[in-house]
Amino acid sequence: MSLITFDTLQYAKALEAKGFTVEQAEALAEQNKIVFNEFAENQLATKADLFKAKEELKDDTQAIKHELAQINADLLILKWGVGLVVGISVTVAIKYLFGL
């Protein structure tokens, strides 16, 4: 299936008008059609390619959101742990300094 519409007859006639022989014009038109079709098949993204990439990005985004939620949970635990250590340290320092 060709993704690019290439009118070989119109192209060949244009070449003939510029002085190419019929054989030369037809050969060039056919070769250009082959090159365009190969390029379209191998280099251009189709709607299916774009849809697949979109779905992969959605999956990656969901995975990143999950990882960020886990990191936030870990940071919350770390924050409370650091607060607890600081609180205990301050309590011990006050007790030691003031002999309470």
Long-range contacts (C-beta under 8 A, 24 or more apart in sequence): 2-36, 2-37, 2-40, 3-37, 3-40, 3-41, 3-44, 3-46, 4-36, 4-37, 4-39, 4-40, 6-32, 6-33, 6-36, 6-37, 8-32, 8-33
